[in-house]
Every structure is written in structure tokens, then in C-alpha cells.
Amino acid sequence: MPGVSFDRAANYYDATRGYTEGVAERIRDALTDHIGATVTTRFLELGVGTGRIALPFIQAGYNYTGIDLSRAMLNVLQTKLRQPGAGVRLRAWLCQADVTDLPFAAATFEVILGVHVLHLVNDWQQALREARRVLHPSGAWMILGYDEGLREPGDLDRSESLPPPLQAQKTWNSILKEMGYGARTGRSRIQISDERLHTHFHELGATTEAVCLTTYARPAISARDVVNRYRERIYSSDWNRPDDIHNEAIRRIERWLATECAAPDEPATEMGQFTVLIAHWD
Ligand SMILES: C[S@@+](CC[C@H](N)C(=O)[O-])C[C@H]1O[C@@H](n2cnc3c(N)ncnc32)[C@H](O)[C@@H]1O
């Protein structure tokens, strides 16, 4: 498998990763302003999923192509596009494809987006070569986006007074570490440092910058909700762990929830930010 197909996540992805109202539109507007996109700009999104990022672009009439390994994720997006009044469908194209072998001719697009996807792709360098091939030789943009917490990396380990959902996350990380498994982070499957990506793009002749496009409040969630998500293996970082390890880790975090967590059912909101690494070819 060239990456991680999200077939199994299609029916819960939006409920667990969705933004609060207006955030996806803010991301679209900040991005299009930053790069000066117009309705004639041709966009390609790698790993478009259920259209969390794509839908506001499509609804605003942008020329938008999305590809994904997962037919089930694409079907969810297709269903949204069929809703009455969902937008300018004729300018959206979806297809099942692998980012390392794009079914497009050279120089087809001016902008390529990839959000929470590159870390899932085994041969990410090949994905970037393919992206460069299908991008226009000049005036082109490649944008890699991630949602991240506003806290500094390491705050989770240092801080003593975290809200209960973050205590659950910290406890889960410690349990997995104790059991000899790497802690989960948002981008953990294949570690690609930002520094490495910048260098890689410079070698491909691009200039790069890192930009925070918006900050936002994440949907409120309790510590119990967090533990339930770990139990149900909602996150792809929990999919491949052997069942016996997973079950033992769950037994330990449920014990923590029952005996040590002060407010297991109290919802809390964290601030998040949507950051992008932008590569530009003049
Ligand atoms: C974490 S989801 C992100 C979806 C969307 N970009 C978003 O931000 O909501 C990652 C998506 O990438 C897709 N994917 C993973 N590896 C891929 C590959 N090699 N080629 C195409 N899509 C891939 C998965 O099926 C999944 O839909």
C-alpha cells in the first residue's frame, strides 16, 4: 500500500476531525489571499478525504480537483456535492488515485494542497516529485497544511495543570511509552521534519515560507471522549498496534480515568492553529 487508505474512517471522520463553523472558510480565504488565487486558478488537493478543506473552495466556485486512495472518503465528499445548493459542481473533479502516481499530464495545475497527508505516504519524496511534475513550471504553489495545538511542543510533558482532555492525551502517551510504543502525535507515522521539507523544496528550486493561516477554538471534548476515541481507534496512529497491546493500554487508561482524573466528563476547548508550509516557484 503506497499510503494509508482512510476507508475505515469515512463514516466518523467529519464527526471527529470537523472544524467549528466558519473555520474552513477562513482557511480558504487566508490561503487564496496569500497566494492571489482567482477562479481561473487550477487547484489539486492530494488526499482530499471528505472535503474538510476542499468543500469551501468548491462552494466558492474554484476549479478544484481532489484525489484520494480511499473510495469511501471520496464517496462522503461526493454525497455532500450532490446536496441541493451545495455549490458549483461542474468545477470539482474527484478521482481515486495515489499521490505517488498522479493520473495527470505535466503542468496541469497552478496550486497543489496536501493537508494531513504527506506523513501517511511511504515514498513522500516521490509524492513531491509527482506534485512538481503536474504543477505549472512557473507561478506555481505547493502547500502542505496541518492543524496543530497552540501549545508549544513539550508543554504537555512540562505542564502540571492541564485540562482533563489533555491530561488524557498525556497519560495515553506515557502508557504507550511505558509499553515500548512511540507516543502518538498528529504527524507521527512517518517523521518528516519541517526543516527537511524546506530543504527538499529548495533543492526543487522553490522558495519556502511557514505561515499560520488562522487560529480557532477546537470543538469541546471531555477526557472520557478522548479515551473513547482511543478505545475505538479513531486515529490512524492507533490502527496498526497489535490488539493485545492496544487492549492493555486501554485497560490502563480506563483505570486512570476512573481513579485519577478529577473531571472525566467536563468538556474543555483547546485553541488550535492551521499552519502551512508554502513552496513557490516564480
Ligand atoms: C488524515 S486524512 C486528511 C483528509 C483531508 N486532507 C483533511 O484534511 O481532512 C488523509 C487522507 O489521505 C489519504 N491518503 C493516504 N495516503 C494516500 C496516498 N498515497 N494517495 C492518496 N491519498 C492518500 C487517506 O485515504 C485520507 O483520506
The ligand as a MOL file (V3000), in Angstrom:
LIG
                    3D

  0  0  0     0  0            999 V3000
M  V30 BEGIN CTAB
M  V30 COUNTS 27 29 0 0 0
M  V30 BEGIN ATOM
M  V30 1 C -5.8910 12.4720 7.5650 0
M  V30 2 S -6.8200 12.3390 6.0970 0 CHG=1
M  V30 3 C -6.8670 14.0430 5.5710 0
M  V30 4 C -8.0210 14.3590 4.6540 0
M  V30 5 C -8.1630 15.8510 4.3000 0
M  V30 6 N -6.9720 16.3330 3.6110 0
M  V30 7 C -8.4040 16.6550 5.5560 0
M  V30 8 O -7.5190 17.4300 5.9790 0
M  V30 9 O -9.4670 16.4980 6.1570 0 CHG=-1
M  V30 10 C -5.6270 11.6540 4.9630 0
M  V30 11 C -6.2200 11.2550 3.6200 0
M  V30 12 O -5.1310 10.9060 2.7510 0
M  V30 13 C -5.4790 9.7350 2.0330 0
M  V30 14 N -4.2240 9.0890 1.5830 0
M  V30 15 C -3.2840 8.4650 2.3360 0
M  V30 16 N -2.2700 8.0180 1.5650 0
M  V30 17 C -2.5840 8.3880 0.2820 0
M  V30 18 C -1.9410 8.1940 -0.9920 0
M  V30 19 N -0.7650 7.5310 -1.1010 0
M  V30 20 N -2.5410 8.6800 -2.0930 0
M  V30 21 C -3.7420 9.3290 -1.9990 0
M  V30 22 N -4.3910 9.5390 -0.8290 0
M  V30 23 C -3.8260 9.0700 0.2950 0
M  V30 24 C -6.3160 8.9260 3.0210 0
M  V30 25 O -7.1600 7.9740 2.3910 0
M  V30 26 C -7.1030 10.0360 3.7140 0
M  V30 27 O -8.3410 10.2940 3.0730 0
M  V30 END ATOM
M  V30 BEGIN BOND
M  V30 1 1 1 2
M  V30 2 1 2 3
M  V30 3 1 2 10
M  V30 4 1 3 4
M  V30 5 1 4 5
M  V30 6 1 5 6
M  V30 7 1 5 7
M  V30 8 2 7 8
M  V30 9 1 7 9
M  V30 10 1 10 11
M  V30 11 1 11 12
M  V30 12 1 11 26
M  V30 13 1 12 13
M  V30 14 1 13 14
M  V30 15 1 13 24
M  V30 16 1 14 15
M  V30 17 1 14 23
M  V30 18 2 15 16
M  V30 19 1 16 17
M  V30 20 1 17 18
M  V30 21 2 17 23
M  V30 22 1 18 19
M  V30 23 2 18 20
M  V30 24 1 20 21
M  V30 25 2 21 22
M  V30 26 1 22 23
M  V30 27 1 24 25
M  V30 28 1 24 26
M  V30 29 1 26 27
M  V30 END BOND
M  V30 END CTAB
M  END
